[in-house]
Every structure is written in C-alpha cells, then in structure tokens.
Amino acid sequence: MHTIEAKSILSARNGINVYRGCTHGCIYCDSRSTCYQMDHAFEDVAVKINAPELLEDALRRKRRRCMVGTGAMCDPYLPLERETLLTRRCLEVILRQGCGVSVLTKSDLVLRDLELLKAINEKTKAVVCTTLTTFDEDLCRVLEPNVCTTKRRFEMLRTMHENGIRTGVWLCPILPFLNDTEENLWGLLGYCFDAGVEVIVNFGMGVTLRDGDRQYFYRQLDRHFPGMKERYIRAFGDAYQCPSPNEKRLAAILREECGKRGVICQTEKAMAWLMEFEDRQAGEQLSFF
C-alpha cells in the first residue's frame, strides 16, 4: 500500500472510494481494466488519507442531504482498513452530516462498524450489500481467494438484517461454464432470501471482460481450470459481454423467485432504491437518479 492526497472524493452521483486497488484477488475483477488508468500495481493499494476531510467538506456544501455510496470500484473494507480506519471515519462523517449510506463489500469486517451503521439508520437509511457469485465454498476460494467465503458473507448479511440494517446482494458475475448452473443460483437465492435482502442487483447472467481484466482472468483460468481459457476464446472471442448459455433460464428463475417475495431485481429500480435518501423524522424520500 501507499498513501496519496486525493483532490476530491465525492462523485457527481454521490459515490466515494477511499482506496484505489484491491487485495481480494478475485479472478474476474473489472476494476483491473486498463480503461480506469490506474498508474500503480493493482495490489499496491492507494490509500486516500484525506478522504474523511474531503467528504466532510463536500457533504457540508451540498444543498440537500443524500445517500453516499461506497464499494462500486474498490472494497471499502480491505484488510488494511483495520489499521487505517478510513471507511469508519467516513461513516462518522456521514452520521454527523445526517446523510445515509449504501455499502458494498465482500468482507465481514463491516460488522466492526455495526453500531455506526445503526446510528445512521436511526436518522435515515443504511444499506449493506455484498457480492455473491457461487454457493460452492471450494469454488469461492478459487474465484475470490483472499476474502471471506459466500457462507460467511451470508452470515454477515443476516446479522445486519437482524439489527435493522437493510440488505442487498450483487449477484454477479455468473461465469459461463463455471458457476452458471441452476443449482448454484438456487443456493445463492436461498442465502439472499434467508438474509432478508430487499434488492438483488444482476447485470445479466454472464461476465464482462475488458483489456487488462481479460488477461488476468485468462491467466487464472489457465492456473485453476486448464482448457477453460480456450473454451472462452471459442465462445466469445474478444467480446465485452460474455453471456452464459443458460442465461434465459437463470434470468427467468431470478425474476420469478424475486417476484414471489417482493425483492427488487430490476437493475435500474434496484440501483435507484439503493441511493434513495430517506429522512425518518420528516418521512421524506429523495432520489438522486
């Protein structure tokens, strides 16, 4: 890791990333793509040491309170967060400024900040989401080697739900020929519903591959699944979107099961819900989409 002084922290859509880079080692990570113009090794995480101060200033100057999203590009609960406390300090800023928060993480370290999230949730809305890709714990350790497994993420979500924190799941990517089975989907949906999730974000039953991401992904396929890279090349070439051959059936199961339980799974509606600000005292709801 190395530290940097960031010039800004809050995006136009009220998102923050206090880190740049990641050590989770997920073999499919889009954030490795060269289009993001990272000027350092991906695992040499850049730590934005002035993120809390920048966030405080940005939120203080906003005309209206809002939801702050974190985790879309880089996980806010990397192992180094135990020492830096930057995400925790940003949550303290969010609480002071009366804003809400939507967190996306693959780490159970978020449980450390449960009391802070509950305090935010008393005034407005706190949402904790995690990414789930595979119900198979052994496969999970290959696809996402340096982070807690699917079962532990489910347990984290359930704890959040039991404490009044609203929860969601990013159900992606579904990797063709690896985890694109009905059995896998049913297992993941069981976790989702048992954890009381209100939204499931899915960008299609497949994976996207770009320059930088594709090369790393293929190296990991060669390492763990001999012959799988060639299967991808035959099926998709250099395409950005790589849909599962089972896409239609899997998508139908997702829609049907979420419909039965009132879980939002339409992508645009789910994303809007995640960033919809609620003022519990005024009964106000404001969307910034």
N, C-alpha and C positions, 0 to 999 in steps of 0.2 A: 504494500500500500504506500501511497504518498499523498501529501496534503496539498490542496490548492485553495486559493482565494477566488471564489466564484464572483462573477459580476452581477448575476441575478439568479433567482431560484424559483420564482412562481411563473408558470407559463400562462399564456393567454386563456387556457382552458382550466386554470387553477390546479395544475399538476406540479409536483415537486419531485426531484430526485437528489437526495443528499449524497449519493455515491454514483460513481461512473465506472462501470466494470463489475465483475462478479466472480465469486469463487465457488459457486454451487456446482459448476461443471456439467450442467445439463447439456446433453449432446446435440439438442436441436435449437439452441438459443438464438433467436432472431437478432438480439442485441449485439451479436458478433458481426453483423453485416457491415461491409465497408461503407455503405451509404451513410452511416452515422458518424463517420470521420473521426473515430477515436484515435488519438495520437499517442497512445501508450498501449502496452500489452494488456489484454482483456482482464487477466487475473491480477494485474498490478493496479488495484482499485484506487481511483482518485477520490479522496475524501474532502468534501467541500466544508472546510472547518468553520466558515462563516455563515453556513446555511440558516441556523436559527435566527441570527440577527437580520439577515436579508428577508426572511419570511416575516418576522415581526414588523419590519418596515413596510413590506408590501401589503400585508393584511390591514395594517393601521390606515393605509392610504386608500383602501377600497371604499367605495360608496356604500356597498351592501355586504353583509356577511355572506359567506359561501361555504360550500364543501371544498375541502382540499384533498386531492387525490395523490397517492404515492404508491410506487411499485410498478408502474406501467413499463418502465425501461430497466430499472435496476432495483433489486430487492432491498427494501429499507431495513431488513433485519439480517444482514450478513453477519457472520461470526464476529467481525471486528466491531460491530455495534455494541457488543458487551463492554468494550473499553471506551469507545468514542462517545456513546450516548447521544449522538446527533439526532437520531429519529425520536428518541424520548424527549429531547429538548424542543424539537419541533412540535411534538404533541402538546407540550406545555404552552408553547406559543399559541397554538390553535385553541386551546382551552381558554387562555387569557383573552383572546380576541373574540370569543364567542362564536367561533366557526365550527363546522362539522368536519369529519374526516372519513375517507374511504381508503382502506389499506389493502394492498395486495402483497402477500408474502407466502413463501414456501416454508417458512421457519416457525417453529413453536416458540422462539424467543419473544414473539409478540405477547405471549402470556405474561411476561415480566411487566408489561405496561397495562395490564388489565384494569387496574384501578383508575389510571388516567383516562382510558377509553370510557369507562363507566361514568366518570365525571363529565366528559364531553357529551356523552349520551343523555345525561340528565337535562342538558340545555338544548341540544339539537340532535343530530344523528351521527352515530359512529357505526361504521360498517367494516367488518373484517372479511376479506376474501382470501382464498388460497387457490392454487392451481392443482388440479388433479388430472393425471394422464393415464395411469394404469393401476388396476386393482391388485395386480400381481406384485407382491413385495420384492421378490427377487429381481424382476424386470425393472422395477422402480429404482433399485440400487445401481442398475446399469445406466438407465436413462438419465437419472438425477442423482449422481453418486455422492455428492458432498452435502446433502441436506436431509432433513428427517423424511421418513418414508410416508407413503399415502395414508396408512393407518394412523400414524401419529398426527398428521395434518387434520384428518377427520376428528380425532380426539380433541385437537385444539379448537376446531370449529364448534364442536358440541359444547365445550366449556364456555366459549364466547356466548353461544346461544342461551345456555343456562343462566348466564349472568346478564341477560337482557341486551347483549350486543347483536345487532343484525348481521347476518352472514350471507356470503355468496361464494360461488365456485366458478373459476375459469376452467372450462372443460376443453382443454386444448394444450398441445396438438394431439390429434389422434393419428398416429403414424401408420401409414399404409404398410401392410404385411407384418406389422409388429404388435400393435395393440388395437387394431381396428376390428374387433370382434364383438358380437352381441354379448357374450359372456362378460367381457371387460366392461362394456357400457352398463350392463345391469348392476355389476358390482359397484361401479362408481356412483350410479344413481342411487343405489341403496345408501351409500355413505351420505350423499347430498341430502336426501330426504330425512334420514335419521338425525342429521345435524341441524335440521330446521332451516336450510338455506331458502332465501327468498328470490334469488336470481341465479341463473346459470348462464354464463357467457360462453358462447361457442361460435367460432368464426368459420364453421364448416368442418366436416369430418375428413380431415386431412392435415397437411402441413405445408407451410410456405418456406421456400428456400431461395436465398439471395446470395450474391457473391460475398464471400467471407464466411457466412453461416454454412453454405453448402459444402465448402471444402472441409470445414471442421466436422460437420455431420458425417460426411463420407469417410473421413479418417476413422471416426469412432465406429462406423458400421463395419469397416474392414477389421477393426480390432475385436469387436464383440460379436459380429454376425457375418462371418465370411460368406461372400457371394451376394449379400443383400445390396451392396452399392450397385453392382451390375444390374440387379433387378430394378432398382430405382431409375437408373440411366435408361434402361429399355422402356420403362413405363412412362417416364416423364421428361427425359432429355434434360434441357436447361430451363424447364418451365418454372415460373414463380410459384404457381399453385399446383400442389400435388394431391389431388383428392383420392380418398380411399375408394376402391372398387365397391365397397359396401356402403358408400355414402348415403344413398337414398333410404335404405332400410334403417341405418343407425339414426339418421336425422328424424325419421318418422317416429321411432321409439322415443327419442328425446322429446319431441313435440307432444306426443300422446301422453306420456307419463307426467310431464310438467303441467299439461293442461288439466289432468285429473286432480292435481294437488295445488293448483293456483300459483305455481312457481313461474316467474317470468323467464322465458328463454329466447324471446325475440331480441336479437342483438341490439338494435337501436333503442328499444324500450328498456332493456336491461342497463345499458350504459347511461341512459338518461336518469334512471332510478338511482343508480349509484352516486350520481353527482347532484341529486335534487336536495337542496337545502331545506331543512325543517326547523322552525322555531317552535319549540314545545310550549313556551309560555304564550306566544301570540297565536298559535295554531296556523302559522304561515308556512307555505311551501313555495319555494322559488327554484326554477330550473334554469341553469346557465347554458343549456344546449339549445 
